[in-house]
């Protein structure tokens, strides 16, 4: 399998291995989505699949860190 390098962004320096969970689960969920659409599945099945895809996408996103502050808080600094 291939790997996907995250887009060039200061906080996105990680490489995602597409063979690892939850990415493999996300791949299967997308395959299931296509099958459900092709079969004209009931809305309840499509909704469950959409919730699964959303939760797996959340797990695949790298954690976001807040920028570190150095020096005084600009909102309260008077001098």
Secondary structure, 3 states (H helix, E strand, C coil): CCEEECCCCCCCCCEEECCCCCHHHHHHHHHHHHHHHHCCCCHHHHHHHHHHHHHHHHHHCCCCCCCCCCCCCCCCCCC
